[in-house]
Amino acid sequence: MFAQEGYQLKLEWGPEGVDALRGCDVLVVVDVLSFTTSVDLVVGNGGQVRPSRWKPSSGKTLRPASLVEATGLVELPSPNGSNLCFLAAETGAHVLAACLRNAGAVAKRAAELGETIGVIPGGERWGLDILKSGPRQFGPSRPCVEDYLGAGAVLAALLEMGLPGKASPEAALAATAFANTDVAAAVRECGSGRELIENGHRADVDLALQLGVSNAVPVLVDGVLR
């Protein structure tokens, strides 16, 4: 697969996207519902997050609403964002965690850290339903609205810094989607948002949809986002 050669700003999905974007100076992981939103909340409080490998049998879930006042070192597993942080770190790139809350701040820091920036929306997993029927093994990944718009928010901020013409078509389209979408309505009505809201987790979705409220920039250093 061609890794969007010749472009400064790139976008690819999930674990395969990490492989496709090897060679980028910076990799930005986006998992809006809910890993990177949770990370933003903890780091914004001065805390740190250790991404941990996902174990479906653990029964743990990511609840941003439970982390509003979290500090110290918090271990957060997830089947998408946490795993992507591990994979991205193995490429040697600077690894940042972005969501809708901190997209602008992360974009600014990414531009300071390197010239080629890959944005990796995590997507969702088929077959993972820990909210309804208990944890079970997850299946293949699929694209999702919230992570596409979160990635678009980062890319739109980067383009506003004066990088037009250097974005891949995939990256440019995500930025356009973010700029021309009612983000709150789209995320609340998409599959992931509806599932969380219907299962009593509206507060988590509301926190994830607070656009641009955070200046926290989680950077992965020695296995910890700080």
C-alpha positions in Angstrom: 0.0 0.0 0.0 1.3 3.5 -0.9 1.7 5.5 2.3 0.5 8.8 0.7 4.0 9.7 -0.3 4.7 13.3 -1.1 2.2 14.7 1.4 2.9 16.4 4.7 -0.5 15.7 6.3 -1.9 12.1 6.0 -4.8 10.0 7.4 -5.1 6.3 7.6 -7.4 4.1 9.8 -6.6 1.8 12.7 -3.6 -0.6 13.1 -3.1 -1.0 9.4 -3.0 2.8 9.2 -0.1 2.9 11.6 1.9 0.6 9.3 1.0 2.7 6.3 2.2 5.8 8.0 5.5 4.6 9.2 8.1 7.2 8.5 5.9 10.1 9.7 7.6 12.4 12.3 4.4 12.6 14.3 1.4 10.2 14.7 -1.8 11.5 16.2 -4.1 8.8 17.6 -7.9 9.7 17.7 -10.4 7.6 19.6 -13.2 10.1 20.6 -15.5 7.6 22.3 -13.8 7.2 24.5 -10.1 6.6 25.0 -8.6 9.9 23.9 -11.4 11.9 25.5 -10.6 10.1 28.8 -6.8 10.8 28.3 -7.5 14.5 27.7 -9.5 14.8 30.9 -6.8 13.1 33.0 -3.8 14.9 31.4 -5.8 18.2 31.6 -5.9 17.7 35.4 -2.2 17.3 35.6 -2.3 13.5 35.6 -0.8 10.8 33.4 -2.2 7.9 31.5 -0.6 4.5 31.0 -2.3 2.9 27.9 -2.7 -0.8 28.6 -3.4 -3.8 26.3 -7.1 -4.5 26.1 -8.3 -7.7 27.7 -12.0 -8.3 27.0 -12.2 -10.5 30.1 -11.3 -7.6 32.4 -14.8 -6.1 32.2 -13.3 -2.6 32.4 -15.0 0.2 30.4 -13.9 3.7 29.6 -16.1 6.3 31.3 -14.9 9.9 30.7 -17.5 11.1 33.2 -15.8 9.1 35.9 -12.4 10.8 35.2 -13.4 14.5 35.3 -11.5 14.9 38.5 -8.9 12.1 38.0 -5.2 12.9 38.8 -2.1 10.9 39.3 -1.3 7.9 37.1 -4.3 6.2 35.6 -4.2 2.9 33.6 -6.6 2.9 30.7 -7.2 -0.1 28.5 -9.1 0.1 25.2 -9.5 -2.1 22.1 -8.6 0.8 19.8 -6.9 4.0 21.1 -4.7 2.3 23.7 -3.6 -0.4 21.3 -2.8 2.2 18.6 -0.6 4.1 21.0 1.5 0.9 21.5 1.8 0.4 17.8 2.5 4.0 17.0 5.3 4.1 19.6 7.0 1.2 17.8 7.5 3.4 14.7 9.8 5.8 16.4 7.4 8.8 15.8 6.3 11.3 18.4 2.8 10.0 19.5 0.1 12.3 20.5 -3.5 11.7 21.6 -6.3 13.9 20.2 -10.0 14.3 20.6 -12.6 16.9 19.8 -11.8 18.7 23.1 -8.1 19.3 22.4 -7.7 19.0 18.6 -6.4 22.6 18.2 -3.8 22.3 20.9 -2.6 18.9 19.6 -2.4 20.2 16.1 -0.2 23.1 17.2 2.2 20.8 19.1 2.3 18.3 16.3 3.4 21.0 13.9 6.2 21.9 16.3 7.4 18.3 16.6 7.8 17.4 12.9 7.1 18.1 9.3 5.2 15.0 8.3 2.1 14.3 10.4 -0.1 11.2 10.3 -3.5 11.2 11.9 -5.0 7.8 12.8 -8.7 7.6 13.6 -9.1 4.4 15.6 -12.5 3.3 14.4 -14.8 0.9 16.2 -14.8 -2.9 16.5 -17.4 -5.2 15.2 -18.6 -7.7 17.9 -17.6 -5.6 20.9 -20.6 -4.9 23.2 -19.4 -4.6 26.8 -22.3 -2.3 27.7 -25.1 -4.7 27.0 -24.0 -8.3 27.3 -20.7 -8.4 29.1 -17.2 -8.4 27.5 -16.4 -10.6 24.6 -13.7 -10.9 22.0 -13.9 -8.1 19.4 -13.9 -8.6 15.7 -12.5 -6.5 12.8 -12.4 -2.7 12.8 -14.8 -0.4 11.0 -14.7 3.3 10.3 -16.8 5.5 12.6 -18.2 9.0 12.5 -16.8 10.4 15.7 -13.2 9.5 15.0 -13.4 10.7 11.4 -14.6 14.1 12.7 -12.0 14.1 15.5 -9.3 13.5 13.0 -10.8 16.2 10.7 -10.7 18.6 13.6 -6.9 18.1 14.0 -6.3 18.3 10.3 -8.5 21.4 9.9 -6.4 23.1 12.6 -3.2 22.1 10.9 -4.4 23.5 7.5 -5.3 26.8 9.2 -1.6 27.0 10.1 -0.7 27.5 6.5 -0.2 24.0 5.1 -2.7 23.9 2.2 -1.6 21.9 -0.8 0.4 19.5 1.4 -2.5 17.4 2.7 -3.4 14.0 1.1 -6.9 13.8 -0.3 -7.8 11.5 2.6 -6.7 14.2 5.1 -8.2 17.1 3.2 -11.6 15.4 3.0 -11.6 14.7 6.7 -10.9 18.4 7.4 -13.7 19.4 5.1 -16.1 17.0 6.7 -15.3 18.5 10.1 -15.7 22.1 8.9 -19.1 21.4 7.2 -20.7 19.1 9.7 -22.9 19.7 12.7 -20.5 17.7 14.8 -22.6 17.4 17.9 -25.7 16.2 16.0 -23.7 13.8 13.9 -22.0 12.1 16.9 -25.1 11.9 18.9 -27.0 10.3 16.0 -24.3 8.0 14.8 -24.1 4.3 15.8 -21.6 4.8 18.6 -23.2 7.8 20.1 -26.7 6.3 20.0 -25.5 3.1 21.7 -23.8 5.0 24.5 -26.8 7.4 25.1 -29.3 4.6 25.0 -27.3 2.7 27.6 -27.3 5.6 30.0 -23.9 7.2 29.1 -25.1 10.6 27.7 -22.6 12.3 30.1 -19.7 10.6 28.4 -20.9 11.7 25.0 -21.5 15.3 26.2 -17.9 15.5 27.5 -16.5 14.2 24.2 -18.5 16.8 22.3 -17.0 19.8 24.1 -15.1 21.3 21.1 -11.9 23.1 21.7 -12.2 23.4 25.5 -8.8 21.9 26.4 -5.2 22.9 26.0 -3.9 19.6 27.2 -1.5 17.9 24.7 -1.0 14.2 25.8 2.4 13.0 24.4 3.5 9.4 24.8 6.8 9.2 26.7 8.3 5.9 28.0 4.9 4.3 27.7 3.0 7.0 29.5 0.8 9.8 28.1 1.7 13.0 29.9 
